[in-house]
Amino acid sequence: MPRDFLQHAKAEYDVVVIGSGLAGLTAANVLARAGRSVLLLEQHYKLGGMATWFKRPGGHIFDISLHGFPYGMVKSCRRYWTKEIADSIVQLKNIRFDNPMFSLTTTFNRDDFIRLLTSDFKVSPESASAFFDTARGMNFYDDQSMTTRELFDKFFPGREDVIRLLMEPITYANGSTLEDPAISYGIVFSNFMSKGVFTFEGGTDKFIGLMEQELRKNGVDVCIRADVTRVDCRGGRVRAVEVNGRTIRCGAVVSNANLNATIFGLVGEEYFDKSFVDEARTVRLNNSSTQVYMALKPEERIDESTGDLLFSSTAPLFRTEMLLSRNITSRTYSFYYPRTRPEGRPRCLIVSSTNANFDDWAKLSKEEYEASKQNLIATTLDALDKYVPNVRERLAHVEASTPVTFHHYTKHINGASFGTKFEGLAVSRALPQQVTGLYHAGSVGIIMSGWLGAMNYGVIVANEVDAQLMKAAKPALTTTT
């Protein structure tokens, strides 16, 4: 008899959270702390969304997503999760760049960038400081017409090398391009430049495991392999969700699914104004990525001077179309040393990541797809040999993932690693004005991309849900004569 993954779920909740990415997890935790009854439904067999991991024989544990985020994660984790989680966040101090224009190592904060810009790139201190001040001062309500390319041209005209230094890491982290609004770059970059890049010591498996413990302690009912097929919005308000053939009533829904999948799949366009539907259809999906996961043999070590993050490229210039091309010229390597996973067996892991287009992989035949994955592995090992000599002989395990892989496991449309483009944020924010009790939280717009953005968006939405439920619970005022 098949297992009932909803056997402990109640018939009704204050809030149902669909999806367990960091936005969904955080929204669920904040609402539970506020005293709301919360059901968290995850269609996969693991929590975390893109912030997850997988294991392979031999004790190899690979983190799926980037192990770098801004210092703000410490504050957010301490405030909305636990001190133990916050205290496990440590700085990555060796961020390397290696390309035809320059080769350098940085701690990736404002002081070090200004040092590099003035000493190595001969930029005037005034221009460098003015650029950082402008980026720091940007917010969502600013003018959206200036592109990131125009921002760079304003402060560093004709300096393709400077653009590469300041742009390449942000593109890797969240899919940002030179054609996107400048504020979407400025806000993300200024988050990182304050104090550098940080990671969770112990790996994503420990990180998500601690979060799950906290959720359950706070009373959240957590169900995996729970595939929501419909949100009942009859009468213009959320009434229930349909999951695994069962109907569960609720006063509000927080969807941590893809924004387009939420509107056009889980709900249906008939519940929204035509103008809203038209606006939603213009929201562009962000791009996806490929990864190659490599585990060295237990006795093999990598010198830590190799770096924590290495942005490598053979392309003569930084160009968005080249970053997405199947002819890979740029790879970002995440190096995991024994200290990264102090509770596990001492070993070294490497994850190579490249931005990619879904259609370049989805339209291949089964045979072509497998051959392309093997080619991705082979060319990555060729490129990595420059930094880790004789890497092939030193490996215990290697495999690859593609945008098709992400689509399969997360159900994100087109395997979009970074959600939607910038315009998705306004559409996401407007959902509760269309359907009472319907909310969305996740990677929408570059501003809300990444671990910190997703977590903080979950907090924002959770507070709005709590206010809506509080308002709905108040008795209507009556007038007597």
SULTA-V763317 format. One record per pair of residues at least 24 apart in sequence whose C-alpha atoms are under 8 Angstrom apart, sorted by the first residue. I is the first residue (numbers start at 1). GAP is how many residues later the second one is. D is the distance in Angstrom with one decimal. If there is no record, write none. Layout:
I_GAP_D + I_GAP_D
//
This chain:
5_218_6.3 + 5_219_6.7 + 5_220_6.6 + 5_221_6.7 + 6_217_6.4 + 6_220_7.3 + 8_213_7.9 + 9_30_7.5 + 9_212_6.8 + 9_214_7.9 + 10_238_7.5 + 11_236_7.7 + 11_237_5.2 + 11_238_6.3 + 12_236_5.5 + 12_237_4.5 + 12_238_5.5 + 13_24_5.4 + 13_25_5.9 + 13_26_6.7 + 13_235_7.7 + 13_236_6.4 + 13_237_4.8 + 13_238_7.0 + 14_24_6.2 + 14_236_5.2 + 14_237_5.0 + 14_238_6.4 + 14_455_7.8 + 15_24_6.5 + 15_235_5.6 + 15_236_5.9 + 15_237_4.8 + 15_238_5.6 + 15_239_7.3 + 16_24_6.0 + 16_25_7.4 + 16_225_7.9 + 16_234_6.5 + 16_236_6.5 + 16_237_4.9 + 16_238_6.4 + 17_24_6.2 + 17_236_5.8 + 17_237_4.7 + 17_238_5.9 + 17_239_7.1 + 18_24_6.5 + 18_210_7.2 + 18_235_7.3 + 18_236_6.2 + 18_237_4.7 + 18_238_5.5 + 18_239_6.6 + 19_24_7.1 + 19_30_7.3 + 19_236_6.6 + 19_237_4.8 + 19_238_5.8 + 20_27_5.4 + 20_28_5.3 + 20_29_5.7 + 20_236_6.8 + 21_26_7.0 + 21_27_4.6 + 21_28_4.1 + 21_29_6.5 + 21_30_6.8 + 21_235_6.6 + 21_421_7.4 + 21_433_8.0 + 22_26_6.2 + 22_27_7.2 + 22_29_7.2 + 22_420_7.7 + 22_429_6.7 + 22_432_5.9 + 22_433_5.3 + 22_436_7.5 + 23_233_6.6 + 23_418_5.7 + 23_419_5.2 + 23_431_4.7 + 23_432_4.6 + 23_433_7.2 + 23_434_6.2 + 23_435_4.2 + 23_436_7.6 + 24_230_7.3 + 24_231_7.3 + 24_232_5.3 + 24_417_6.8 + 24_418_7.3 + 24_434_6.1 + 25_186_7.7 + 25_190_8.0 + 25_433_7.7 + 26_54_7.2 + 26_55_7.8 + 26_429_5.9 + 26_430_8.0 + 26_432_5.4 + 26_433_6.3 + 27_227_7.8 + 27_428_7.9 + 27_431_4.5 + 27_432_5.5 + 27_434_6.8 + 27_435_4.9 + 28_187_7.5 + 28_192_7.1 + 28_434_7.4 + 29_51_7.5 + 29_52_7.6 + 29_185_7.7 + 29_186_5.7 + 29_189_7.2 + 29_191_7.3 + 30_50_6.6 + 30_429_6.6 + 30_432_6.3 + 30_433_7.8 + 31_431_5.9 + 31_432_7.5 + 31_435_6.8 + 32_183_7.8 + 32_186_5.9 + 32_187_6.4 + 32_188_6.3 + 33_185_6.3 + 34_432_7.6 + 36_430_7.9 + 37_182_7.4 + 37_183_7.0 + 38_181_7.6 + 38_182_5.2 + 38_183_6.4 + 39_181_5.9 + 39_182_4.8 + 39_183_6.1 + 39_184_7.7 + 40_180_7.0 + 40_181_6.1 + 40_182_4.9 + 40_183_6.2 + 41_181_6.4 + 41_182_5.1 + 41_183_6.2 + 41_184_7.8 + 41_185_5.5 + 41_186_7.3 + 41_187_7.6 + 42_181_6.2 + 42_182_4.7 + 42_183_5.9 + 42_184_5.3 + 42_185_6.7 + 43_181_5.9 + 43_182_4.3 + 43_183_4.5 + 43_184_4.4 + 43_185_7.4 + 44_180_6.1 + 44_181_5.1 + 44_182_7.5 + 44_365_6.8 + 44_366_7.2 + 45_179_5.3 + 45_180_5.4 + 46_178_6.8 + 47_161_7.0 + 47_177_7.6 + 48_160_6.4 + 49_361_6.4 + 50_360_7.4 + 50_367_7.4 + 51_153_6.8 + 51_400_7.7 + 52_152_5.9 + 52_153_6.7 + 52_156_7.4 + 53_151_6.3 + 53_152_6.2 + 59_286_7.4 + 60_235_6.8 + 62_231_7.1 + 62_287_7.7 + 63_140_6.8 + 63_141_5.9 + 63_142_7.8 + 66_107_7.2 + 66_268_7.5 + 67_131_7.6 + 67_132_5.2 + 67_133_7.1 + 67_267_7.4 + 68_24_7.7 + 68_129_5.6 + 68_130_5.2 + 68_131_5.0 + 69_123_7.1 + 69_128_5.5 + 69_129_5.2 + 69_130_6.4 + 69_381_7.3 + 69_382_6.7 + 69_383_6.8 + 70_121_5.9 + 70_122_4.8 + 70_125_7.4 + 70_126_6.4 + 70_127_5.3 + 70_128_5.9 + 70_382_7.2 + 71_120_7.7 + 71_121_7.2 + 71_123_7.8 + 71_124_6.2 + 71_125_6.9 + 71_126_6.8 + 71_127_6.3 + 72_119_7.4 + 72_380_6.9 + 73_378_7.9 + 73_379_5.6 + 76_376_7.8 + 76_379_7.8 + 76_380_7.3 + 80_379_7.9 + 81_130_7.1 + 81_133_7.3 + 82_132_7.8 + 85_122_6.8 + 85_125_7.1 + 88_112_5.7 + 88_113_5.4 + 88_114_7.5 + 89_109_6.5 + 89_110_5.5 + 89_111_4.5 + 89_112_5.9 + 90_108_5.4 + 90_109_5.5 + 90_110_6.3 + 90_111_6.5 + 91_105_7.1 + 91_106_5.8 + 91_107_4.1 + 91_108_6.2 + 92_104_7.6 + 92_105_5.6 + 92_106_5.3 + 92_107_6.7 + 92_216_6.2 + 93_103_7.8 + 93_104_7.5 + 93_215_7.2 + 94_211_7.4 + 94_213_4.8 + 94_214_5.4 + 94_215_6.9 + 95_212_5.9 + 95_213_6.0 + 95_214_5.0 + 95_215_6.1 + 95_216_8.0 + 96_211_6.1 + 96_212_7.7 + 96_213_6.1 + 96_214_4.6 + 96_215_6.1 + 97_68_7.8 + 97_213_5.8 + 97_214_4.8 + 97_215_5.9 + 98_212_7.5 + 98_213_6.3 + 98_214_4.8 + 98_215_6.5 + 99_213_5.7 + 99_214_4.8 + 99_215_5.7 + 99_216_7.2 + 99_217_7.7 + 100_213_7.4 + 100_214_6.3 + 100_215_7.0 + 100_216_5.8 + 101_60_6.2 + 101_215_7.1 + 101_216_7.9 + 102_59_7.7 + 107_89_6.1 + 107_90_7.7 + 108_84_7.5 + 108_85_6.2 + 108_87_7.5 + 108_88_4.8 + 108_89_6.6 + 109_83_6.9 + 109_84_4.2 + 109_85_5.5 + 109_86_5.2 + 109_87_4.6 + 110_83_5.0 + 110_84_5.9 + 110_85_7.4 + 117_45_7.6 + 121_41_7.3 + 127_28_6.0 + 127_29_7.7 + 128_27_7.7 + 130_25_7.8 + 131_24_6.3 + 132_58_7.4 + 134_52_7.8 + 135_48_7.6 + 135_51_4.4 + 135_52_6.5 + 135_54_7.3 + 135_55_5.9 + 136_50_6.8 + 136_51_6.8 + 136_54_5.2 + 138_45_5.8 + 138_48_6.2 + 138_49_6.0 + 139_44_6.6 + 139_48_6.6 + 140_43_7.0 + 140_44_8.0 + 142_41_7.3 + 143_40_7.9 + 144_37_5.6 + 144_38_7.1 + 144_39_6.7 + 145_36_6.4 + 145_37_8.0 + 146_35_5.8 + 146_36_5.6 + 146_37_8.0 + 147_31_6.6 + 147_32_5.5 + 147_33_5.5 + 147_34_4.4 + 147_35_4.6 + 148_29_7.4 + 148_30_4.8 + 148_31_6.2 + 148_32_6.1 + 148_33_5.8 + 148_34_4.0 + 148_35_7.7 + 148_37_6.6 + 149_29_4.8 + 149_30_6.4 + 149_33_7.6 + 150_32_7.7 + 151_31_6.2 + 160_157_7.0 + 160_158_7.4 + 161_156_7.9 + 163_155_7.7 + 164_153_7.7 + 164_154_5.7 + 168_143_7.6 + 168_150_7.5 + 169_142_7.2 + 172_160_7.4 + 172_182_7.5 + 172_183_6.9 + 173_277_7.0 + 174_244_5.7 + 174_272_6.5 + 174_275_5.9 + 174_276_6.4 + 175_111_6.7 + 175_112_6.4 + 175_113_7.9 + 175_180_7.5 + 175_243_6.5 + 175_271_7.6 + 176_270_6.7 + 177_143_6.1 + 178_142_7.2 + 180_242_7.7 + 181_241_7.7 + 184_238_7.0 + 184_261_7.8 + 184_262_5.7 + 184_263_5.4 + 185_261_7.6 + 185_262_7.7 + 187_260_6.5 + 188_258_7.7 + 188_259_6.1 + 200_140_7.9 + 201_138_7.5 + 201_139_5.1 + 201_140_6.2 + 201_141_7.6 + 202_138_5.7 + 202_139_4.2 + 202_140_6.1 + 202_141_6.6 + 203_137_6.8 + 203_138_5.9 + 228_38_7.6 + 229_36_7.9 + 229_37_5.9 + 230_35_7.5 + 230_36_4.5 + 230_37_6.1 + 231_35_5.5 + 231_36_5.3 + 232_35_7.0 + 233_34_7.0 + 233_38_7.1 + 233_202_7.1 + 234_37_7.8 + 236_35_6.8 + 236_198_7.5 + 236_199_5.1 + 236_200_6.3 + 237_198_5.1 + 237_199_4.4 + 237_200_6.0 + 237_201_7.4 + 238_197_6.9 + 238_198_6.2 + 238_199_5.3 + 238_200_6.2 + 251_186_6.4 + 251_218_7.2 + 252_184_7.9 + 252_185_4.3 + 252_186_5.9 + 252_187_7.6 + 252_213_7.1 + 252_217_7.8 + 253_184_6.2 + 253_185_5.2 + 253_186_6.0 + 254_184_6.5 + 254_185_4.7 + 254_186_5.3 + 254_187_6.8 + 254_207_7.9 + 255_183_7.9 + 255_184_6.2 + 255_185_4.7 + 255_186_6.2 + 256_184_6.0 + 256_185_5.2 + 256_186_5.5 + 257_155_7.3 + 257_183_7.8 + 257_185_7.4 + 258_154_5.7 + 258_155_6.9 + 258_161_6.6 + 258_184_7.6 + 259_160_7.7 + 259_161_7.6 + 259_165_7.5 + 259_169_6.8 + 259_181_7.1 + 259_185_7.3 + 260_153_7.9 + 261_151_7.9 + 261_152_7.2 + 262_178_7.9 + 271_163_7.8 + 271_164_7.3 + 272_162_5.9 + 272_163_7.4 + 273_161_7.2 + 276_151_7.8 + 279_148_7.4 + 280_144_7.6 + 280_147_6.3 + 283_137_6.9 + 283_138_6.8 + 283_140_5.9 + 283_141_5.5 + 284_136_5.7 + 284_137_5.5 + 284_139_7.7 + 284_140_7.4 + 285_128_8.0 + 285_129_8.0 + 285_131_6.6 + 285_134_6.2 + 285_135_4.2 + 285_136_5.8 + 286_130_5.7 + 286_131_7.3 + 286_132_5.6 + 286_133_5.5 + 286_134_4.7 + 286_135_5.3 + 287_68_7.1 + 287_69_6.4 + 287_70_5.9 + 287_71_7.4 + 287_129_5.4 + 287_130_6.6 + 287_131_6.6 + 287_132_8.0 + 288_67_6.0 + 288_68_5.2 + 288_69_5.9 + 288_70_6.5 + 288_115_5.6 + 288_126_7.6 + 288_127_6.0 + 288_128_4.6 + 288_129_4.6 + 288_130_6.8 + 289_64_6.8 + 289_65_5.5 + 289_66_4.1 + 289_67_4.5 + 289_68_7.2 + 289_113_6.3 + 289_114_5.8 + 289_127_8.0 + 289_128_6.6 + 290_63_5.7 + 290_64_5.3 + 290_65_6.4 + 290_66_6.3 + 290_110_7.3 + 290_111_5.5 + 290_112_4.3 + 290_113_6.3 + 291_60_6.6 + 291_61_5.4 + 291_62_4.5 + 291_63_6.5 + 291_109_5.5 + 291_110_5.2 + 291_111_6.6 + 292_59_5.7 + 292_60_5.1 + 292_61_6.6 + 292_84_7.6 + 292_85_6.3 + 292_88_7.4 + 292_106_7.0 + 292_107_5.8 + 292_108_4.3 + 292_109_6.5 + 293_56_7.7 + 293_57_6.2 + 293_58_4.7 + 293_59_6.6 + 293_104_8.0 + 293_105_5.5 + 293_106_5.4 + 293_107_6.0 + 294_55_5.8 + 294_56_5.1 + 294_57_6.1 + 294_101_6.9 + 294_102_7.8 + 294_103_5.8 + 294_104_4.5 + 294_105_6.9 + 295_52_7.9 + 295_53_6.3 + 295_54_4.6 + 295_55_6.4 + 295_100_5.8 + 295_101_5.6 + 295_102_5.1 + 295_103_6.5 + 296_51_6.9 + 296_52_5.7 + 296_53_6.1 + 296_98_5.7 + 296_99_4.3 + 296_100_5.2 + 296_101_7.0 + 297_50_7.3 + 297_51_7.9 + 297_97_6.0 + 297_98_5.5 + 297_99_4.7 + 298_48_7.1 + 298_49_5.4 + 298_50_7.7 + 299_48_7.4 + 300_47_7.2 + 300_48_7.3 + 300_94_6.6 + 301_46_7.1 + 301_47_6.1 + 302_35_7.6 + 302_46_6.9 + 302_86_7.3 + 304_33_7.5 + 306_81_6.9 + 307_28_6.9 + 308_26_6.0 + 308_27_5.1 + 308_28_7.2 + 309_24_5.7 + 309_25_4.9 + 309_26_6.4 + 310_24_6.7 + 323_31_7.3 + 323_32_6.0 + 323_33_7.4 + 324_30_7.7 + 324_31_5.3 + 324_32_4.6 + 324_33_6.2 + 325_31_6.7 + 325_32_7.7 + 326_30_7.3 + 326_34_7.2 + 328_26_7.6 + 330_24_6.7 + 352_28_7.5 + 356_47_7.2 + 357_46_7.2 + 358_45_5.3 + 358_46_6.8 + 358_56_5.5 + 358_57_6.6 + 358_58_7.8 + 359_55_7.8 + 361_41_7.3 + 361_42_7.0 + 361_43_6.7 + 362_41_7.9 + 362_42_6.1 + 373_27_6.3 + 373_28_7.6 + 373_29_7.9 + 374_26_7.9 + 376_24_7.5 + 418_25_6.0 + 418_26_7.8 + 418_28_7.7 + 418_31_6.2 + 418_32_7.5 + 419_24_4.7 + 419_25_5.5 + 419_26_7.2 + 419_30_7.5 + 420_24_4.9 + 420_25_5.4 + 420_26_7.6 + 421_24_4.5 + 421_25_6.1 + 422_24_5.4 + 422_25_7.1 + 437_28_7.2 + 437_31_7.3 + 439_26_7.7
//
